[in-house]
Amino acid sequence: MILSDYDLENMIRSRRLEIKPFKKDIIRENGVDFRLYDEVARHNQKLGNDFVLDPSSVEHVKKEYIVEKNNKKIVIRAHEQVLMSTIEYLKMPDNLMGFVELRSTWARHGLMMPPTIIDAGFAGNITLEVFNASSNAIMLTPGLRFAHIIFATTLNRVSNPYSGAYLGQLGVKLPKVIKLK
């Protein structure tokens, strides 16, 4: 079942769902808008076009991105992919999951963001993977409503709430190293 604004307000009021900082105007008809934080992680341009990323290499993953903090404005160049974060810190109960989507206004400007699932039991800021498909650079200002999260209840509480590498993440969280078997 997808939660309505009424359901969301009750879950937040009863502290079953935690969103910090919380502003009432981020609650929408059937979801919550999250705002952009002032960090952006960009691909390391010094690696050059010949660099081939091995996602199972700790060294490669460490040097893949450069994180820029305390931005007043964030410019995403044409055809650039970046990692960004939400201002809001979210703490999910063990019977609620979420679908993260880009707000449609930003998609109409040429930004794309793959859908992200927030697992039951997750806590942390949401890292957003954003691609500028436009032929123009796009300027974003921290604090803008950027992502929309639709919450759905599971039929039962999950047996194994989220406990992965991204639990408790603050700000932009870089990709984890893929472990080969």
Secondary structure as UniProt FT lines:
FT   HELIX           5..13
FT   TURN            14..15
FT   STRAND          18..20
FT   HELIX           24..26
FT   STRAND          27..28
FT   TURN            29..30
FT   STRAND          31..43
FT   HELIX           45..47
FT   TURN            49..50
FT   TURN            55..56
FT   HELIX           58..64
FT   STRAND          65..68
FT   STRAND          74..76
FT   TURN            78..79
FT   STRAND          81..91
FT   TURN            94..95
FT   STRAND          96..102
FT   HELIX           104..108
FT   TURN            109..110
FT   STRAND          111..112
FT   STRAND          116..118
FT   TURN            120..121
FT   STRAND          123..132
FT   STRAND          138..140
FT   TURN            142..143
FT   STRAND          145..153
FT   TURN            165..168
//
